[in-house]
Amino acid sequence: MLTRKKQAFIHHYLTDAYYNGAKACRMAGYQVTNQDRIACNLLEQVEVNEVIEKELAKLQLSNEDIIREIGNVIHNPKKESNKIRALELLARIHGLMKDT
């Protein structure tokens, strides 16, 4: 069973720390010194790795899922710039725009 700190580390590692182990340690409340070493040790633990892999597997999207989500942004944008960016992505997917 994972401790609360390990659960917090995993949560932060996968979300707001953007896969930065030291930052996830800091956000989870681990000691200030040696956060790189602590993160490395945590990421080598089988139980931590299993939870991370399981969570990442939930995030796997098919091409159809991605296109559907882009369509949702186009039809329900929170900001006009989001709609424009989503349209650009969709155009690239369909080969209507070239990457520069």
Secondary structure, 3 states (H helix, E strand, C coil): CCCHHHHHHHHHHHCCCCCCHHHHHHHHCCCCCCHHHHHHHHHHCHHHHHHHHHHHHHCCCCHHHHHHHHHHHHHCCCCHHHHHHHHHHHHHHCCCCCCC
